[in-house]
């Protein structure tokens, strides 16, 4: 019931939670409108009218059976599958490591970051969306690395190296593989990154990396328009 109350309160404010409706269907609410991420088909979509009201009511009351027929009719739930309702707190960001890039990093670390970006793009090229999300989950998993590596590079230092490497790829923003690369490096050095996908209306999406409430991949203004809909 606590989840229901939190969802109802957030619904009045127009956001604040994410919810899972099946293994391949995730959602959030923006200005009283549900936005869904269908990972099986790699698409974002919005629901309107009766479909929107049915979904929001079912999520608020924690009654997934009430929305199963609607989801099936929209091709969002297999006919032999069961819906579920799990409400999650959206990740919170209060500051960004990208706000202070005053420190310098060796050129070899910038080149290493660039290499990680390019390798991640090659790794994800042509993959189905579901496999891409699994790669993101794998990237944030704790790594067994040499003791000398653990926390040998701080969050700000890694953020600076990746920010500088972006200059070599100007105008070529690919937030998903870039987040994969950054999270992998953070995890390798003993940090605990989280990859988040956010959406805004009209439908647009962005992927970023944070450690607890600290944004690593972007400046704060870059993610402000986006509402989290999925995270590792």
N, C-alpha and C positions, 0 to 999 in steps of 0.2 A: 504493500500500500504506500510505502514511502516513495517508491519509484513513481507511482501514479500521481501522488501529490506534487512531486518535483516536476513531472512532465506537464501537469496542468498549469503550474505556476510559470514554467518556462514558456509554455504555449501562449500565455497572456502577454509575455514580454517579447515573443516572436523568435525565440531561439534558446540555446543553452544546453541542449542534450542531443545525443545521437541515439538511434535505436536500430536494433537488428531484427529483421522480420523473417529471415530464413538464412541458410548457410551462404546464399549468394545474393541476398537483398538487404541493403542498408539504407538508412534514411536520416533526415533531419528536417526541422521545420524552420522556414524563413518567412517572416511576416504572415503567419497563419497558413502558409502553404507548404504541404509536404513535398520534399525533393528526395528522389530515390536514386540509389546507385545499384544497378543490376550488374554484378560482376560476371555473371555467366555470359552475358552478351556484350559486356563492355560499354554500357550506355548509362547516361543520366536522363531522368525524366521527371516531370511534375504531374501531379494529379489535380483535377479540378472538380468542382460541383459535388455530386453525390459520392463519387469515388474518394475525393479528398476528405469529406466529412466522415465517411465510413472508416477510413484508415485512421484518422486522428482519434475518433471515438474508441476504436478497438485498441489502439495503443494506450490511450489514457486509462481505459478500464482493464487493461491487461487481459483482453479476450481475443486471442488470435483467430479463433474459429469464426468470429464475426466478420472477418475480412478475407477469409480464404477464397470464397467464390469470386469476389471482386478482383483479387490478385490473379486468379486463374484466368478470368475473362480478359485481363490485360496482358496475358502471357508472362506474368511475373512469378508464377508459382506452378510447378508441375502438378498435373492432376492427381498423382499418387503421393504428393509431398504434403507435409503439414507445416502450417505457419507457426511462428513463435513470436514472442515479444520480449526483447531484452533492452532495457533502457540504460544508457551509459552516460556518465558525465563527460561533456566535451573537454578536450585538453585545453588548459589555460596557459596563456603566454603573458608575461608581465614585462619582459625586457628582451633585448636582442644583443647577442654577442657581436653582431655586425655594426652596432652603433659606435663601437670603439675599435677602429682599425689602425690605431696609432703605432702599434708595435710592428716591427719588421720581421720577416721570416726569410730564411735562406732561399735563394732561387731554386735549389734542388727540390725543396718541399712544394713550391708552387708547381714545378714541372711534374712532381709526383701526383699532385692533386689533379692536374690536367690529364695525366695518363689514366687516373682512376675514372674521371668523367668519360673519357673516350671509350674505355673498356666497358663501362656500364652501359653505354649506348649500344655498343656492339652486342653485349650480352642480352639485352632486352629486345633487340630489333626483331620484329616479326612474331614475337611471342603473344599468345592469347592473353587477354586482360587478367584472367584468373591466375595464370602462371606468373604474370608480372607482380601481382599482389603477393604471391607466395615468395617471390624473390625479395620483395621488400621486407617481409617477415623474417626471412633468413638473414637479411643484412643487419638487423638489430639484435640478433641473438648473441649472447655473450660469446666471445671468442677466446680460445686458448692460445695465448700469445706469449712470447718470451717475457720474463719478468722485467727486463730492462725497458720494454715497450710500455708497460702499464702506466698510464697517466704521464708518460714521458712528454706527450704533447697535450697542452691544455686546450679547453674548448675554444678559447679566443684565438689561440695560435692556429688551430685547425680551420676555424672559420675564416681567418685572414688568408690562409693559403688558398682556400677554395674561392674566396672572393677575388683574389688576384688572378687565379687561373681562369676566372670567367672572362677576363679581358681578352683572352685569346680566342674566345668563342662569342664575341659580341654579336648581338642580334640573333643568337641561336639558342634561345632559352628552351630547355627540355627539362622541366622540373622533376619528372619521375626518375629518369636515370641519374640525374644529378643528385637527387635525394638518396638514391641507392648508393652511389659512390661515397657521399659524405657520411652517411650512417655507417657504412662498412668501416671507414677509417676511424670514426669515433669509437665504435665497438672494439676495434682491434687494439685501441690504446686504453681500454678499460673504462670508457664512458658508457652511459646507458641511454642511447638515443631512442627517440620515438618518431616514426614517420607518420605524417597526418595528411589526409586529402580533404580539402575544403571546397565548398561550392558557393556560388552566388547567383542571383537572378538578374537579367536573363541568364540561362545556364552557361556558366563558365566554371572552370575548376583549376585548382592549384595544389601542388604537393610541396610540403616543407618538412624540415627536420628540427626537432627541439629536444632539449634535455631538461626534464622536469618543466619549469616555467620559463626556461631560457631558450629563445629562438636562436638557432645556429645558422640556418641557411639564408635568411633574408633579413631585411630591415622590417620593423614592425608595420610600417605603412603598406608593405607589399602583401601582407596577409589579412589586414583589417577588414576588407570587404567579404572575406570568405568565412563560411560557417563549417566547422568540422563535420564530416559525414562518415569517415572511416579512419581508423588508425591502427597501428601495430600494437 
